[in-house]
């Protein structure tokens, strides 16, 4: 696991997982937004896919914001601020699909992944 990920207590993980479950139930689908954490010091470009050129640090999960279901909430499931992150267009296509794009597995945030599996 990447040493740059911060440790989050179990109640925070449960709250994040529960928020995703509520969003999924309310929307009739998976209430998870995939976020890209760019490398430190990287500024996103206007196309919203600057991580392709500038490198990515990690792939995170966040529940959708209650007031804007297509936007992420304020924190990822591992407790990071979502503001500096870029939203990825990936959405699971079938039950049992990964919540993240399979080609980005090497950058998976294991804390977010664990929160979704508990």
OpenMM code with the backbone's topology and positions (N, CA, C; nanometers):
from openmm import Vec3, app, unit

residues = "UNK UNK UNK UNK UNK UNK UNK UNK UNK UNK UNK UNK UNK UNK UNK UNK UNK UNK UNK UNK UNK UNK UNK UNK UNK UNK UNK UNK UNK UNK UNK UNK UNK UNK UNK UNK UNK UNK UNK UNK UNK UNK UNK UNK UNK UNK UNK UNK UNK UNK UNK UNK UNK UNK UNK UNK UNK UNK UNK UNK UNK UNK UNK UNK UNK UNK UNK UNK UNK UNK UNK UNK UNK UNK UNK UNK UNK UNK UNK UNK UNK UNK UNK UNK UNK UNK UNK UNK UNK UNK UNK UNK UNK UNK UNK UNK UNK UNK UNK UNK UNK UNK UNK UNK UNK UNK UNK UNK UNK UNK UNK UNK UNK UNK UNK UNK UNK UNK".split()
positions = [
    Vec3(0.0839, -0.1177, 0.0000),
    Vec3(0.0000, 0.0000, 0.0000),
    Vec3(0.0880, 0.1233, 0.0000),
    Vec3(0.0444, 0.2263, -0.0678),
    Vec3(0.1183, 0.3509, -0.0786),
    Vec3(0.1254, 0.4188, 0.0572),
    Vec3(0.2449, 0.4585, 0.0985),
    Vec3(0.2634, 0.5203, 0.2292),
    Vec3(0.2026, 0.6599, 0.2374),
    Vec3(0.1602, 0.7165, 0.1257),
    Vec3(0.1020, 0.8503, 0.1249),
    Vec3(-0.0446, 0.8517, 0.1663),
    Vec3(-0.1093, 0.7355, 0.1744),
    Vec3(-0.2495, 0.7321, 0.2142),
    Vec3(-0.2589, 0.7519, 0.3647),
    Vec3(-0.3533, 0.8348, 0.4038),
    Vec3(-0.3694, 0.8578, 0.5464),
    Vec3(-0.4550, 0.7475, 0.6073),
    Vec3(-0.4336, 0.7239, 0.7331),
    Vec3(-0.5110, 0.6238, 0.8039),
    Vec3(-0.6450, 0.6847, 0.8450),
    Vec3(-0.7522, 0.6084, 0.8313),
    Vec3(-0.8853, 0.6557, 0.8661),
    Vec3(-0.9466, 0.5573, 0.9639),
    Vec3(-1.0184, 0.6095, 1.0625),
    Vec3(-1.0790, 0.5217, 1.1613),
    Vec3(-1.1980, 0.4462, 1.1026),
    Vec3(-1.2310, 0.3350, 1.1639),
    Vec3(-1.3394, 0.2492, 1.1156),
    Vec3(-1.4741, 0.3214, 1.1075),
    Vec3(-1.5114, 0.4076, 1.2040),
    Vec3(-1.6400, 0.4774, 1.1906),
    Vec3(-1.6471, 0.5642, 1.0645),
    Vec3(-1.5369, 0.6281, 1.0266),
    Vec3(-1.5362, 0.7108, 0.9045),
    Vec3(-1.5581, 0.6240, 0.7820),
    Vec3(-1.4956, 0.5068, 0.7799),
    Vec3(-1.5133, 0.4139, 0.6682),
    Vec3(-1.6589, 0.3676, 0.6617),
    Vec3(-1.7178, 0.3357, 0.7757),
    Vec3(-1.8580, 0.2925, 0.7786),
    Vec3(-1.9511, 0.4031, 0.7295),
    Vec3(-1.9249, 0.5277, 0.7710),
    Vec3(-2.0099, 0.6394, 0.7264),
    Vec3(-2.0022, 0.6544, 0.5748),
    Vec3(-1.8828, 0.6443, 0.5187),
    Vec3(-1.8662, 0.6561, 0.3738),
    Vec3(-1.9373, 0.5444, 0.3007),
    Vec3(-1.9220, 0.4217, 0.3498),
    Vec3(-1.9875, 0.3074, 0.2870),
    Vec3(-2.1388, 0.3215, 0.2962),
    Vec3(-2.1894, 0.3658, 0.4111),
    Vec3(-2.3329, 0.3831, 0.4288),
    Vec3(-2.3871, 0.4933, 0.3378),
    Vec3(-2.3099, 0.6002, 0.3175),
    Vec3(-2.3525, 0.7074, 0.2275),
    Vec3(-2.3635, 0.6558, 0.0849),
    Vec3(-2.2694, 0.5715, 0.0436),
    Vec3(-2.2766, 0.5124, -0.0910),
    Vec3(-2.3986, 0.4225, -0.1038),
    Vec3(-2.4268, 0.3454, -0.0014),
    Vec3(-2.5421, 0.2557, -0.0050),
    Vec3(-2.6722, 0.3353, -0.0137),
    Vec3(-2.6814, 0.4452, 0.0630),
    Vec3(-2.8013, 0.5298, 0.0564),
    Vec3(-2.8168, 0.5908, -0.0827),
    Vec3(-2.7065, 0.6406, -0.1371),
    Vec3(-2.7121, 0.7011, -0.2707),
    Vec3(-2.7547, 0.5981, -0.3744),
    Vec3(-2.7022, 0.4778, -0.3635),
    Vec3(-2.7383, 0.3717, -0.4581),
    Vec3(-2.8866, 0.3381, -0.4467),
    Vec3(-2.9362, 0.3287, -0.3242),
    Vec3(-3.0766, 0.2958, -0.3022),
    Vec3(-3.1666, 0.4082, -0.3552),
    Vec3(-3.1293, 0.5337, -0.3282),
    Vec3(-3.2097, 0.6477, -0.3702),
    Vec3(-3.2103, 0.6656, -0.5214),
    Vec3(-3.0998, 0.6351, -0.5866),
    Vec3(-3.0890, 0.6568, -0.7304),
    Vec3(-3.1179, 0.5318, -0.8115),
    Vec3(-3.1332, 0.4185, -0.7437),
    Vec3(-3.1590, 0.2948, -0.8146),
    Vec3(-3.0347, 0.2405, -0.8827),
    Vec3(-2.9202, 0.2786, -0.8359),
    Vec3(-2.7947, 0.2331, -0.8960),
    Vec3(-2.6807, 0.2510, -0.7989),
    Vec3(-2.5596, 0.2381, -0.8485),
    Vec3(-2.4425, 0.2497, -0.7632),
    Vec3(-2.4146, 0.3967, -0.7363),
    Vec3(-2.4105, 0.4377, -0.6096),
    Vec3(-2.3871, 0.5761, -0.5711),
    Vec3(-2.2410, 0.6051, -0.5456),
    Vec3(-2.1550, 0.5610, -0.6342),
    Vec3(-2.0113, 0.5793, -0.6182),
    Vec3(-1.9593, 0.6670, -0.7303),
    Vec3(-1.8779, 0.7634, -0.6945),
    Vec3(-1.8113, 0.8483, -0.7931),
    Vec3(-1.6627, 0.8144, -0.7864),
    Vec3(-1.6046, 0.7869, -0.9019),
    Vec3(-1.4622, 0.7546, -0.9104),
    Vec3(-1.3843, 0.8842, -0.9274),
    Vec3(-1.2840, 0.9028, -0.8434),
    Vec3(-1.2023, 1.0242, -0.8465),
    Vec3(-1.0552, 0.9906, -0.8676),
    Vec3(-0.9880, 1.0768, -0.9410),
    Vec3(-0.8450, 1.0634, -0.9652),
    Vec3(-0.7726, 1.1668, -0.8801),
    Vec3(-0.6769, 1.1194, -0.8017),
    Vec3(-0.5902, 1.2097, -0.7251),
    Vec3(-0.4633, 1.2315, -0.8070),
    Vec3(-0.4433, 1.3524, -0.8611),
    Vec3(-0.3228, 1.3780, -0.9419),
    Vec3(-0.1972, 1.3789, -0.8551),
    Vec3(-0.0840, 1.3623, -0.9188),
    Vec3(0.0440, 1.3720, -0.8490),
    Vec3(0.0534, 1.5084, -0.7811),
    Vec3(0.1282, 1.5150, -0.6711),
    Vec3(0.1471, 1.6403, -0.5980),
    Vec3(0.2029, 1.7474, -0.6910),
    Vec3(0.1499, 1.8686, -0.6775),
    Vec3(0.1971, 1.9801, -0.7567),
    Vec3(0.1413, 1.9860, -0.8967),
    Vec3(0.0537, 1.8915, -0.9315),
    Vec3(-0.0039, 1.8882, -1.0658),
    Vec3(-0.1327, 1.9697, -1.0672),
    Vec3(-0.1460, 2.0591, -1.1625),
    Vec3(-0.2662, 2.1411, -1.1762),
    Vec3(-0.3531, 2.0846, -1.2882),
    Vec3(-0.4801, 2.0545, -1.2593),
    Vec3(-0.5686, 2.0007, -1.3631),
    Vec3(-0.5844, 2.0976, -1.4800),
    Vec3(-0.6008, 2.0438, -1.6006),
    Vec3(-0.6253, 2.1304, -1.7166),
    Vec3(-0.7751, 2.1446, -1.7382),
    Vec3(-0.8149, 2.2243, -1.8349),
    Vec3(-0.9564, 2.2511, -1.8578),
    Vec3(-1.0320, 2.1335, -1.9165),
    Vec3(-0.9603, 2.0363, -1.9736),
    Vec3(-1.0266, 1.9197, -2.0312),
    Vec3(-1.0677, 1.8189, -1.9247),
    Vec3(-1.0183, 1.8347, -1.8031),
    Vec3(-1.0573, 1.7463, -1.6945),
    Vec3(-0.9934, 1.6092, -1.6970),
    Vec3(-0.8954, 1.5878, -1.7823),
    Vec3(-0.8259, 1.4594, -1.7862),
    Vec3(-0.6751, 1.4828, -1.7822),
    Vec3(-0.6348, 1.5790, -1.7043),
    Vec3(-0.4936, 1.6149, -1.6972),
    Vec3(-0.4084, 1.5051, -1.6360),
    Vec3(-0.4711, 1.4159, -1.5623),
    Vec3(-0.3939, 1.3088, -1.4997),
    Vec3(-0.3342, 1.2158, -1.6043),
    Vec3(-0.3928, 1.2105, -1.7243),
    Vec3(-0.3381, 1.1255, -1.8299),
    Vec3(-0.1978, 1.1730, -1.8668),
    Vec3(-0.1794, 1.3041, -1.8716),
    Vec3(-0.0504, 1.3612, -1.9070),
    Vec3(0.0368, 1.3797, -1.7836),
    Vec3(-0.0220, 1.4273, -1.6749),
    Vec3(0.0553, 1.4647, -1.5571),
    Vec3(0.0784, 1.3552, -1.4565),
    Vec3(0.0198, 1.2400, -1.4769),
    Vec3(0.0376, 1.1308, -1.3824),
    Vec3(-0.0666, 1.1322, -1.2735),
    Vec3(-0.0996, 1.0150, -1.2266),
    Vec3(-0.1956, 1.0075, -1.1182),
    Vec3(-0.1311, 0.9427, -0.9969),
    Vec3(-0.1811, 0.9827, -0.8824),
    Vec3(-0.1300, 0.9307, -0.7562),
    Vec3(-0.2157, 0.8136, -0.7088),
    Vec3(-0.3490, 0.8291, -0.7192),
    Vec3(-0.4377, 0.7230, -0.6704),
    Vec3(-0.5770, 0.7376, -0.7302),
    Vec3(-0.6517, 0.6259, -0.7268),
    Vec3(-0.7918, 0.6228, -0.7682),
    Vec3(-0.8740, 0.6032, -0.6413),
    Vec3(-0.9657, 0.6964, -0.6151),
    Vec3(-1.0457, 0.6956, -0.4928),
    Vec3(-1.1944, 0.6819, -0.5248),
    Vec3(-1.2709, 0.6490, -0.4224),
    Vec3(-1.4165, 0.6427, -0.4321),
    Vec3(-1.4760, 0.7456, -0.3368),
    Vec3(-1.5859, 0.8067, -0.3808),
    Vec3(-1.6603, 0.8999, -0.2959),
    Vec3(-1.8081, 0.8754, -0.3186),
    Vec3(-1.8873, 0.9033, -0.2175),
    Vec3(-2.0318, 0.8966, -0.2374),
    Vec3(-2.0736, 1.0235, -0.3104),
    Vec3(-2.1880, 1.0172, -0.3744),
    Vec3(-2.2356, 1.1355, -0.4458),
    Vec3(-2.2879, 1.2383, -0.3465),
    Vec3(-2.2787, 1.3645, -0.3858),
    Vec3(-2.3277, 1.4736, -0.3010),
    Vec3(-2.4797, 1.4694, -0.2965),
    Vec3(-2.5398, 1.4869, -0.1798),
    Vec3(-2.6858, 1.4805, -0.1693),
    Vec3(-2.7573, 1.5832, -0.2575),
    Vec3(-2.7006, 1.7018, -0.2704),
    Vec3(-2.7658, 1.8077, -0.3478),
    Vec3(-2.7353, 1.8002, -0.4976),
    Vec3(-2.6340, 1.7219, -0.5361),
    Vec3(-2.5957, 1.7082, -0.6772),
    Vec3(-2.5477, 1.5654, -0.6999),
    Vec3(-2.6376, 1.4725, -0.7315),
    Vec3(-2.6040, 1.3299, -0.7392),
    Vec3(-2.4931, 1.2931, -0.8381),
    Vec3(-2.4648, 1.3792, -0.9351),
    Vec3(-2.3579, 1.3490, -1.0297),
    Vec3(-2.2223, 1.4024, -0.9851),
    Vec3(-2.2192, 1.4708, -0.8700),
    Vec3(-2.0951, 1.5258, -0.8161),
    Vec3(-2.0564, 1.4516, -0.6887),
    Vec3(-1.9259, 1.4464, -0.6588),
    Vec3(-1.8823, 1.3780, -0.5372),
    Vec3(-1.9135, 1.4590, -0.4119),
    Vec3(-1.9246, 1.3881, -0.3002),
    Vec3(-1.9369, 1.4541, -0.1713),
    Vec3(-1.8054, 1.5223, -0.1366),
    Vec3(-1.7958, 1.5749, -0.0170),
    Vec3(-1.6780, 1.6521, 0.0230),
    Vec3(-1.5537, 1.5672, 0.0496),
    Vec3(-1.5733, 1.4394, 0.0850),
    Vec3(-1.4598, 1.3532, 0.1174),
    Vec3(-1.4699, 1.2198, 0.0454),
    Vec3(-1.3521, 1.1623, 0.0179),
    Vec3(-1.3476, 1.0264, -0.0342),
    Vec3(-1.3797, 0.9305, 0.0795),
    Vec3(-1.3965, 0.8043, 0.0489),
    Vec3(-1.4249, 0.7065, 0.1538),
    Vec3(-1.3070, 0.6868, 0.2475),
    Vec3(-1.1871, 0.7269, 0.2044),
    Vec3(-1.0701, 0.7175, 0.2922),
    Vec3(-1.0467, 0.8472, 0.3690),
    Vec3(-1.1330, 0.9468, 0.3492),
    Vec3(-1.1268, 1.0692, 0.4282),
    Vec3(-1.0542, 1.1869, 0.3650),
    Vec3(-1.0116, 1.1754, 0.2397),
    Vec3(-0.9434, 1.2870, 0.1740),
    Vec3(-1.0433, 1.3863, 0.1160),
    Vec3(-1.0022, 1.5117, 0.1062),
    Vec3(-1.0833, 1.6165, 0.0453),
    Vec3(-1.0958, 1.5893, -0.1043),
    Vec3(-1.2154, 1.5961, -0.1583),
    Vec3(-1.2359, 1.5678, -0.3006),
    Vec3(-1.2108, 1.6895, -0.3906),
    Vec3(-1.2013, 1.8090, -0.3340),
    Vec3(-1.1880, 1.9306, -0.4149),
    Vec3(-1.0704, 1.9282, -0.5126),
    Vec3(-0.9512, 1.8833, -0.4727),
    Vec3(-0.8395, 1.8853, -0.5685),
    Vec3(-0.8377, 1.7663, -0.6647),
    Vec3(-0.9362, 1.6790, -0.6552),
    Vec3(-0.9384, 1.5591, -0.7379),
    Vec3(-1.0219, 1.5798, -0.8641),
    Vec3(-1.0004, 1.4928, -0.9612),
    Vec3(-1.0731, 1.4989, -1.0878),
    Vec3(-1.1689, 1.3807, -1.0976),
    Vec3(-1.2903, 1.4092, -1.1388),
    Vec3(-1.3916, 1.3048, -1.1541),
    Vec3(-1.3602, 1.2220, -1.2789),
    Vec3(-1.3676, 1.0899, -1.2635),
    Vec3(-1.3477, 0.9982, -1.3766),
    Vec3(-1.4857, 0.9600, -1.4307),
    Vec3(-1.4951, 0.9365, -1.5573),
    Vec3(-1.6245, 0.9055, -1.6202),
    Vec3(-1.6689, 0.7605, -1.6027),
    Vec3(-1.5852, 0.6757, -1.5448),
    Vec3(-1.6162, 0.5331, -1.5327),
    Vec3(-1.7361, 0.5092, -1.4407),
    Vec3(-1.8223, 0.4176, -1.4831),
    Vec3(-1.9335, 0.3689, -1.4010),
    Vec3(-1.9406, 0.2183, -1.4206),
    Vec3(-1.9604, 0.1418, -1.3121),
    Vec3(-1.9739, -0.0034, -1.3288),
    Vec3(-2.0876, -0.0356, -1.4258),
    Vec3(-2.0657, -0.1360, -1.5093),
    Vec3(-2.1652, -0.1688, -1.6114),
    Vec3(-2.2539, -0.2869, -1.5753),
    Vec3(-2.2144, -0.3631, -1.4740),
    Vec3(-2.2932, -0.4803, -1.4367),
    Vec3(-2.2715, -0.5121, -1.2893),
    Vec3(-2.3670, -0.5809, -1.2281),
    Vec3(-2.3463, -0.6239, -1.0895),
    Vec3(-2.2171, -0.7058, -1.0791),
    Vec3(-2.1419, -0.6769, -0.9761),
    Vec3(-2.0162, -0.7477, -0.9562),
    Vec3(-1.8976, -0.6835, -1.0264),
    Vec3(-1.9226, -0.5794, -1.1072),
    Vec3(-1.8129, -0.5086, -1.1727),
    Vec3(-1.7324, -0.4314, -1.0690),
    Vec3(-1.6067, -0.4073, -1.1008),
    Vec3(-1.5248, -0.3231, -1.0143),
    Vec3(-1.5854, -0.1839, -1.0063),
    Vec3(-1.5680, -0.1150, -0.8955),
    Vec3(-1.6159, 0.0228, -0.8830),
    Vec3(-1.5202, 0.1193, -0.9534),
    Vec3(-1.4012, 0.0728, -0.9863),
    Vec3(-1.2977, 0.1545, -1.0485),
    Vec3(-1.2641, 0.0972, -1.1868),
    Vec3(-1.2045, 0.1770, -1.2742),
    Vec3(-1.1649, 0.1247, -1.4051),
    Vec3(-1.0558, 0.0189, -1.3878),
    Vec3(-1.0753, -0.1012, -1.4387),
    Vec3(-0.9768, -0.2082, -1.4185),
    Vec3(-0.8354, -0.1726, -1.4642),
    Vec3(-0.8223, -0.0876, -1.5667),
    Vec3(-0.6882, -0.0512, -1.6124),
    Vec3(-0.6140, 0.0385, -1.5132),
    Vec3(-0.6843, 0.0897, -1.4115),
    Vec3(-0.6203, 0.1740, -1.3111),
    Vec3(-0.5972, 0.1002, -1.1796),
    Vec3(-0.6050, -0.0314, -1.1819),
    Vec3(-0.5849, -0.1134, -1.0616),
    Vec3(-0.4550, -0.0828, -0.9870),
    Vec3(-0.3428, -0.0596, -1.0559),
    Vec3(-0.2188, -0.0318, -0.9812),
    Vec3(-0.2266, 0.0924, -0.8912),
    Vec3(-0.3202, 0.1830, -0.9185),
    Vec3(-0.3311, 0.3066, -0.8408),
    Vec3(-0.4492, 0.3044, -0.7444),
    Vec3(-0.5104, 0.1908, -0.7263),
    Vec3(-0.6280, 0.1765, -0.6406),
    Vec3(-0.5980, 0.2162, -0.4964),
    Vec3(-0.6854, 0.2971, -0.4369),
    Vec3(-0.6772, 0.3279, -0.2942),
    Vec3(-0.7378, 0.2089, -0.2201),
    Vec3(-0.6559, 0.1380, -0.1487),
    Vec3(-0.7037, 0.0176, -0.0806),
    Vec3(-0.7968, 0.0494, 0.0359),
    Vec3(-0.7841, 0.1683, 0.0929),
    Vec3(-0.8751, 0.2073, 0.2013),
    Vec3(-1.0155, 0.2302, 0.1469),
    Vec3(-1.0266, 0.2982, 0.0329),
    Vec3(-1.1584, 0.3163, -0.0305),
    Vec3(-1.2174, 0.1813, -0.0708),
    Vec3(-1.1335, 0.0953, -0.1279),
    Vec3(-1.1788, -0.0365, -0.1711),
    Vec3(-1.2303, -0.1179, -0.0528),
    Vec3(-1.1572, -0.1153, 0.0575),
    Vec3(-1.1986, -0.1878, 0.1783),
    Vec3(-1.3304, -0.1333, 0.2315),
    Vec3(-1.3459, -0.0011, 0.2300),
    Vec3(-1.4699, 0.0610, 0.2791),
    Vec3(-1.5911, 0.0120, 0.2002),
    Vec3(-1.5748, -0.0077, 0.0712),
    Vec3(-1.6858, -0.0524, -0.0119),
    Vec3(-1.7159, -0.2008, 0.0049),
    Vec3(-1.6176, -0.2761, 0.0485),
    Vec3(-1.6367, -0.4223, 0.0633),
    Vec3(-1.6892, -0.4609, 0.1998),
    Vec3(-1.6817, -0.3730, 0.2976),
    Vec3(-1.7250, -0.4078, 0.4337),
    Vec3(-1.8739, -0.4017, 0.4480),
] * unit.nanometer
topology = app.Topology()
chain = topology.addChain("A")
for resn in residues:
    res = topology.addResidue(resn, chain)
    for name in ("N", "CA", "C"):
        topology.addAtom(name, app.Element.getBySymbol(name[0]), res)
